[in-house]
């Protein structure tokens, strides 16, 4: 029998779903409007350029894909061995989870988004740095040389950093085969992926079995014994092992930046300044550069070293404006190391405490 939209029975049955759709569309419309307004009102210096955005999207997709493959594959094995072949087949065949978790807001987490953005930005800058080999082309790169050091602690740390770099590859913009996020971030991605896989599988009465398999798979992926050391952590361990003294630091920083080893450059500067790795990395990828110059003065670098670092960064990113750096060098050098360290003191505080201070300072 044909539907009659004027029939009261049809109308009464259709109203609730229709109203639900209206409410859902209203929420989606409001969300899109807020996003459009946020994007429109962004200042130019706050916008992510197309190249970075593309690489960032690739990195996000790569991280989710790598975690998903591990969780899904182990979940399929568990369900198969537990006699749930049909459920295992559903889990194997369900679609990818990236679009679902991305829409739901996985990467709206400040820590996760900030980490991926910083890695992409640092990789792009490092790839564009002018390479300088002060002692000839036959000289091994600095990390390879450290791996052969007589100091066993330095050698072991350098080998670990080379291994971490090899796992990540020369670029970090989407070709993610191994996830080397720190545990809290890795954990966030893994549980979101598991939830999305659960949603994609019509498990019915077997939902409890699916939950058990996915939960065990996530815990296996996060097993501390199997956790890989992220490149950033390996770089900090090497910087700790090297323990550069005041007269050694300038040469190491210049060599690190000339060798394209920006991650190690950040680690050396973090160790010398007492700031956290991610704090120094954030200062380095900031095109303004003001805070970076203050850190360089805080560790008592001279004009020549600061200029060489600055000019290398401006060659890698012309938007940094080499003329502005040349004009600012006198002002930079006018800041004493003691004054610079005093200015940096709030940055060395607990990150949450510092974030709260910034938030309160921005309120009128």
Wavefront OBJ file of the C-alpha trace (Angstrom):
o trace
v 0.000 0.000 0.000
v 1.346 3.441 -0.939
v 2.336 5.888 1.821
v -0.094 8.745 2.270
v 1.678 11.695 3.910
v -1.752 13.094 4.843
v -2.691 9.949 6.746
v -2.531 10.839 10.498
v -1.018 7.433 11.346
v 1.785 7.903 8.830
v 2.386 11.445 9.998
v 2.594 10.513 13.682
v 5.082 7.705 12.941
v 7.260 9.899 10.752
v 7.466 12.926 13.042
v 10.044 11.714 15.628
v 12.665 10.594 13.069
v 12.131 13.762 11.063
v 12.527 15.974 14.121
v 15.663 14.048 15.099
v 17.087 14.745 11.654
v 16.226 18.423 11.978
v 17.955 18.619 15.369
v 21.009 16.793 14.022
v 21.196 19.055 10.969
v 20.900 22.073 13.259
v 23.856 20.926 15.347
v 25.952 20.166 12.281
v 25.081 23.532 10.734
v 26.037 25.394 13.890
v 29.302 23.474 14.118
v 30.187 24.276 10.502
v 29.383 27.932 11.038
v 31.663 28.104 14.095
v 34.460 26.398 12.158
v 34.028 28.763 9.213
v 34.078 31.777 11.519
v 37.188 30.531 13.314
v 38.963 30.000 9.999
v 37.871 33.348 8.583
v 39.097 35.309 11.591
v 42.499 33.641 11.742
v 45.362 36.086 11.292
v 47.828 35.308 8.522
v 50.564 34.292 10.944
v 48.234 31.774 12.603
v 47.233 30.007 9.389
v 48.784 26.683 8.467
v 50.139 26.863 4.931
v 48.916 24.357 2.356
v 52.147 22.359 2.314
v 52.144 21.937 6.089
v 48.419 21.184 6.151
v 48.821 18.465 3.538
v 51.747 16.901 5.395
v 49.921 17.180 8.724
v 46.855 15.460 7.304
v 49.097 12.724 5.941
v 50.799 12.314 9.319
v 47.447 12.077 11.097
v 46.186 9.497 8.613
v 49.459 7.583 8.856
v 49.408 7.419 12.657
v 45.801 6.215 12.746
v 46.477 3.708 9.966
v 49.518 2.243 11.719
v 47.711 1.905 15.053
v 44.608 0.522 13.359
v 46.568 -2.153 11.501
v 48.097 -3.417 14.728
v 44.852 -3.375 16.734
v 42.740 -4.844 13.927
v 45.188 -7.630 12.998
v 45.642 -8.825 16.565
v 41.903 -8.573 17.201
v 41.215 -10.760 14.163
v 43.701 -13.364 15.398
v 42.171 -13.422 18.865
v 38.609 -13.795 17.588
v 39.654 -16.527 15.157
v 41.400 -18.574 17.844
v 38.360 -18.141 20.125
v 36.030 -19.667 17.572
v 34.472 -16.407 16.359
v 35.380 -16.709 12.688
v 32.379 -14.714 11.440
v 33.092 -11.870 13.842
v 36.787 -11.956 12.893
v 35.816 -11.694 9.232
v 33.657 -8.646 9.947
v 36.498 -6.980 11.830
v 38.924 -7.753 9.001
v 36.596 -6.347 6.352
v 35.252 -3.205 7.998
v 36.413 0.125 6.602
v 39.240 2.324 7.839
v 38.695 4.401 10.952
v 40.494 7.637 10.086
v 37.527 9.634 8.819
v 35.410 8.563 11.776
v 37.898 9.447 14.515
v 38.944 12.636 12.742
v 35.349 13.870 12.506
v 34.749 12.927 16.121
v 37.614 15.146 17.271
v 40.600 12.868 17.953
v 43.042 15.505 16.743
v 41.356 18.368 18.557
v 43.342 17.272 21.581
v 45.940 20.013 21.975
v 48.783 17.721 22.990
v 48.300 15.265 20.118
v 47.687 17.923 17.467
v 50.608 20.005 18.727
v 52.980 17.050 18.670
v 52.136 16.080 15.099
v 52.237 19.668 13.847
v 55.591 20.290 15.520
v 57.088 17.127 14.032
v 55.914 18.052 10.548
v 57.190 21.625 10.848
v 60.564 20.546 12.224
v 60.983 17.932 9.482
v 60.230 20.495 6.775
v 62.703 23.007 8.207
v 65.398 20.342 8.608
v 64.956 19.195 5.006
v 65.406 22.771 3.741
v 68.459 23.683 5.825
v 71.658 24.458 3.931
v 73.961 21.497 4.545
v 77.495 22.368 5.626
v 80.302 19.892 6.138
v 83.106 21.904 7.757
v 85.733 19.184 7.528
v 85.073 17.785 4.075
v 82.649 15.395 2.444
v 84.433 12.293 3.743
v 83.717 13.117 7.375
v 80.926 10.981 8.944
v 77.804 12.828 10.066
v 77.906 13.898 13.690
v 75.540 11.219 15.055
v 77.332 8.468 13.128
v 80.609 9.755 14.551
v 79.197 9.748 18.067
v 78.068 6.151 17.561
v 81.772 5.273 17.295
v 82.793 7.261 20.386
v 85.006 5.688 23.022
v 82.482 6.783 25.657
v 80.138 3.794 25.706
v 77.213 5.833 27.072
v 77.487 8.334 24.214
v 77.964 5.575 21.635
v 74.919 3.618 22.840
v 72.734 6.747 22.902
v 73.867 7.712 19.390
v 73.097 4.220 18.048
v 69.639 4.424 19.626
v 69.030 7.803 17.991
v 70.117 6.512 14.588
v 67.737 3.574 14.992
v 64.878 5.887 15.950
v 65.595 8.112 12.946
v 65.696 5.091 10.625
v 62.284 3.941 11.873
v 60.757 7.336 11.218
v 62.480 7.920 7.887
v 63.909 11.118 6.385
v 60.506 12.845 6.319
v 57.513 12.782 8.619
v 54.497 13.606 6.528
v 52.367 10.507 6.221
v 54.537 7.459 5.542
v 54.100 6.200 9.107
v 54.830 2.510 9.524
v 55.843 2.577 13.183
v 54.111 4.780 15.757
v 56.675 6.267 18.120
v 54.450 8.630 20.052
v 54.929 8.899 23.791
v 52.647 6.509 25.649
v 49.793 8.919 26.614
v 49.356 10.054 23.001
v 49.736 6.547 21.593
v 47.159 5.359 24.114
v 44.656 8.038 23.102
v 44.899 7.099 19.420
v 44.676 3.355 20.134
v 41.525 3.548 22.234
v 39.782 5.853 19.755
v 40.657 3.492 16.917
v 39.345 0.531 18.922
v 36.070 2.369 19.601
v 35.690 3.175 15.895
v 36.330 -0.458 14.937
v 33.739 -1.574 17.475
v 31.233 0.822 15.958
v 31.929 -0.478 12.441
v 31.296 -4.130 13.335
v 27.708 -5.343 13.748
v 28.563 -7.698 16.601
v 25.083 -8.028 18.072
v 25.055 -10.498 20.960
v 28.806 -11.031 20.498
v 29.667 -7.411 21.365
v 31.217 -8.494 24.668
v 33.564 -10.851 22.815
v 34.498 -8.083 20.369
v 35.161 -5.661 23.230
v 37.415 -8.185 24.934
v 39.432 -8.794 21.755
v 39.816 -5.100 20.946
v 40.760 -4.214 24.526
v 43.403 -6.940 24.625
v 44.729 -5.780 21.260
v 45.067 -2.196 22.482
v 46.866 -3.283 25.643
v 49.230 -5.371 23.531
v 49.933 -2.387 21.271
v 50.717 -0.311 24.348
v 52.817 -2.953 26.091
v 55.706 -1.043 27.718
v 58.067 -3.864 26.795
v 57.305 -3.336 23.116
v 57.148 0.462 23.217
v 59.650 2.070 20.902
v 61.644 5.076 21.997
v 60.523 8.171 20.059
v 63.218 10.033 18.160
v 62.776 13.068 20.420
v 63.397 10.989 23.554
v 66.424 9.323 21.949
v 67.832 12.759 21.050
v 67.416 14.003 24.626
v 69.171 10.902 25.954
v 72.053 11.539 23.587
v 72.240 15.188 24.661
v 72.318 14.046 28.285
v 75.101 11.566 27.526
v 77.164 14.120 25.594
v 76.660 16.665 28.402
v 78.103 19.513 26.328
v 80.117 21.998 28.350
v 79.879 25.739 27.807
v 82.803 25.856 25.380
v 81.600 22.766 23.467
v 77.982 23.809 22.996
v 78.413 26.401 20.188
v 80.326 24.002 17.945
v 77.837 21.189 18.520
v 74.861 23.425 17.778
v 76.448 24.724 14.574
v 77.326 21.208 13.453
v 73.849 19.876 14.281
v 72.132 22.543 12.239
v 74.664 22.213 9.405
v 74.098 18.458 9.404
v 70.322 18.870 9.230
v 69.932 17.270 12.680
v 67.356 19.696 14.019
v 65.947 17.204 16.510
v 69.396 16.880 18.087
v 69.884 20.656 17.872
v 66.691 21.087 19.906
v 67.817 18.435 22.391
v 71.214 20.092 22.904
v 69.580 23.477 23.450
v 66.972 21.997 25.793
v 69.669 20.320 27.882
v 71.759 23.503 28.055
v 68.841 25.818 28.866
v 66.984 23.539 31.271
v 63.799 23.774 29.206
v 61.719 20.814 28.045
v 62.352 19.437 24.558
v 58.894 20.304 23.267
v 59.167 23.838 24.653
v 62.413 24.499 22.741
v 61.010 22.842 19.627
v 57.990 25.149 19.749
v 60.303 28.170 19.944
v 62.357 26.956 16.997
v 59.400 26.380 14.671
v 57.952 29.801 15.528
v 58.883 31.988 12.559
v 58.958 35.094 14.749
v 62.155 33.837 16.386
v 62.176 36.300 19.295
v 61.926 33.672 22.016
v 64.522 31.471 20.302
v 67.050 34.314 20.298
v 66.467 34.794 24.022
v 67.151 31.091 24.641
v 70.357 31.325 22.614
v 71.464 34.285 24.715
v 70.499 32.454 27.912
v 73.091 29.777 27.103
v 75.625 32.552 26.401
v 76.099 32.106 22.653
v 77.991 34.883 20.927
v 76.990 37.056 17.978
v 78.668 34.875 15.330
v 77.019 31.660 16.468
v 73.558 33.233 16.804
v 73.919 34.834 13.374
v 74.932 31.531 11.762
v 71.965 29.743 13.343
v 69.618 32.548 12.380
v 70.766 32.751 8.780
v 70.517 28.966 8.366
v 66.901 29.086 9.566
v 66.061 31.997 7.265
v 67.494 30.083 4.306
v 65.292 27.122 5.234
v 62.251 29.378 5.679
v 62.505 32.680 3.774
v 59.381 33.913 5.599
v 61.591 34.438 8.646
v 63.057 37.528 6.922
v 66.832 37.671 6.899
v 66.808 41.502 6.829
v 64.842 41.596 10.075
v 67.351 39.241 11.677
v 70.275 41.414 10.569
v 68.587 44.480 12.035
v 67.727 42.706 15.289
v 71.147 41.212 16.018
v 72.302 44.222 18.044
v 69.175 44.113 20.182
v 69.630 40.383 20.686
v 73.209 40.813 21.844
v 72.187 43.651 24.182
v 70.324 41.079 26.284
v 72.663 39.658 28.894
v 72.630 35.907 29.564
v 71.413 36.580 33.108
v 68.513 38.719 31.874
v 67.665 36.097 29.251
v 67.581 33.333 31.856
v 65.280 35.442 34.029
v 62.930 35.971 31.079
v 62.878 32.233 30.384
v 62.086 31.243 33.983
v 58.307 30.916 33.443
v 58.897 28.592 30.471
v 60.697 26.145 32.768
v 57.667 25.779 35.029
v 55.241 22.862 34.877
v 53.535 23.038 31.448
v 50.022 23.129 32.936
v 51.027 25.883 35.355
v 52.592 27.899 32.542
v 49.536 27.371 30.331
v 47.296 28.622 33.113
v 49.461 31.709 33.554
v 49.235 32.478 29.833
v 45.462 31.961 29.849
v 44.970 34.292 32.806
v 47.363 36.832 31.332
v 45.294 36.927 28.158
v 42.105 37.817 30.031
v 41.097 41.412 30.610
l 1 2 3 4 5 6 7 8 9 10 11 12 13 14 15 16 17 18 19 20 21 22 23 24 25 26 27 28 29 30 31 32 33 34 35 36 37 38 39 40 41 42 43 44 45 46 47 48 49 50 51 52 53 54 55 56 57 58 59 60 61 62 63 64 65 66 67 68 69 70 71 72 73 74 75 76 77 78 79 80 81 82 83 84 85 86 87 88 89 90 91 92 93 94 95 96 97 98 99 100 101 102 103 104 105 106 107 108 109 110 111 112 113 114 115 116 117 118 119 120 121 122 123 124 125 126 127 128 129 130 131 132 133 134 135 136 137 138 139 140 141 142 143 144 145 146 147 148 149 150 151 152 153 154 155 156 157 158 159 160 161 162 163 164 165 166 167 168 169 170 171 172 173 174 175 176 177 178 179 180 181 182 183 184 185 186 187 188 189 190 191 192 193 194 195 196 197 198 199 200 201 202 203 204 205 206 207 208 209 210 211 212 213 214 215 216 217 218 219 220 221 222 223 224 225 226 227 228 229 230 231 232 233 234 235 236 237 238 239 240 241 242 243 244 245 246 247 248 249 250 251 252 253 254 255 256 257 258 259 260 261 262 263 264 265 266 267 268 269 270 271 272 273 274 275 276 277 278 279 280 281 282 283 284 285 286 287 288 289 290 291 292 293 294 295 296 297 298 299 300 301 302 303 304 305 306 307 308 309 310 311 312 313 314 315 316 317 318 319 320 321 322 323 324 325 326 327 328 329 330 331 332 333 334 335 336 337 338 339 340 341 342 343 344 345 346 347 348 349 350 351 352 353 354 355 356 357 358 359 360 361 362 363 364
